[in-house]
Amino acid sequence: MKPAALLLQTQQLLLSLTVCLSGSGLQQQALAQTQNASNDSVNAEERSTASREPAGANTAAILKARNFEVFYVTTRANEGSTYKPVYSAKRNLDLGAGSLEYGACQIERPRSASTLLSATGFPQFKQSMETVDREWQAAPARRFDRLTLPDFLVKVKNWRGPIMVFIHGYDENFDKSLKDAAMIAYQYDAKSEVAVMPIAFSWPSLNNKAEYAADEANLDWSTAAFFEFLDTIKAAKDSSSPLDIVAHSMGNRPLIQYCSQRKTETPSFRNIILSGADVDYHMAQSRMGDIEASADRSVTVIVSDRDAPLITSQLLHGQPRLGRPIDPPTVRADKADFLNSSFWSRLTLDASALIVPNALNMDTDVVRWVNQNPKLCKELGEKTIFIDVTDLVTGELGHRLAYPVIAGILRESLSPLSSTVVYKRPDKLTLEAMGGSPRWLYRFHKIDSNKFRQ
């Protein structure tokens, strides 16, 4: 008998026995558990088996499965039921039981998910990337399983292979945060012999562009729980399973705080990826030593010139952001005029209208500085580089995840994409502190649309 059939037969027997139990509450509980377990049992079996088998044994099976499993940890309150959780934007206040909830979700894999592998050129790759992204976001979440902390830690402990934690940014709902983690993990699995265990840390973003300040407050409130979660998973995982972490947008803030406040003798992570980081650039520079000390292999800062939300954040905060470490374009508006319920959306649209492709790379002064002294040029750190995805990411005004690039970094290969080194003018404050002439120029490894499969 096939394992899936045997599992179903066992579940039916459990249901029959449960009918004999007294008490309607026990009957309803057993019925809900049985129905939940029977859904997509083949897919669940494939991924759980992969966690126990030798490296590479079941990656192909996971990729062919109808549904893709993502684990989650959240500080969002459950506004549904025990067996059908609904996580929106309310805080799960710690009233003695803790603010964290754990679980797993089965997301229906889009039919287009594998089309990136067959792209023959950069335009086709970019179009396929945007299509896959859009279809992942529309994919239905077929099943949620809430897990107790001990059960969640058993899953982590038994996993043999890399574990990837993803923390999302502002303006993102719960389902979308899980699907973002799934996109990265699926792309990773598609070119790896070893499957990755994706875990999304989802905090109560209001999923509204006009609620930037509220998202900042909710993320700040979630930071202590985020620290607790990372400490717990680091202690629970098998020593042979590397831990990677990916942060996007505002989600970079607690990660950088963790690196600065949880200093250990050995690195906490294998790779750290800071994507579209809505973090003060000068603050991040001052903490780069702590960030690098937390990474065993590499730190990657993914940036974009055409990231309109980060331009908006620059204008609001008055300083460059790590995800766009250059000066913003001039906006003919007083930011005080936008301090109302729709300021974020309006200012974002205003900023996006000023973005000119390729206008910020290798300007006349930069070319002269590089030619006069090539020794000015260096990477962001000993382990840290900038990767520029300006020409690759256009979705959501250039602020979406460059998920194929992220998956490639985790695998140590950007193929089929390639990059070219460019240099950019330092921000005005940094250049002024240097006396008007740069003491160094950082390399930006820009994804090159003219280089594909090289």
Buried (B, 14 or more C-beta within 10 A) or exposed (E): EEEBEEBBEEBEEBBEEBEEEEEEEEBEBBBBBBEBBBEBBBBBBBBBBBBEBEBEBBBBBBBEBEBBBBBBBBBBBBEEEEBEBEBBBBBBEEEEEEBBBBBBBBBBBBEBBBBBEEBEEBEBBBEBBBBBBBBBBEBEBBBBBBBEBEEBBEBBBBBBBBBBBBBBBBBBBBBBBBBBBBBBBBBBBBBBEBBBBBBBBBBBBBBBBBBBBBBBBBBBBBBEBBBBBBEBBBEBBEEEBBBBBBBBBBBBBBBBBBBBEBEEEEBBBBBBBBBBBBBBBBEBBEBBEBBBBBBBBBBBBBBBBBBBBBBBBBBBBEBBBBBBBBBBBEBEEEBEEBEEEEBBBBBBEBBBEBBEEEEBBBEEEBEEBBEEBEEBBEEBBEBBBBBBBBBBBBBBBBBBBBBBBBBBBBBEEBEBBBBBEBBBBBBEBBBEEEEEEBEEBBBBBBBBBEEBEE
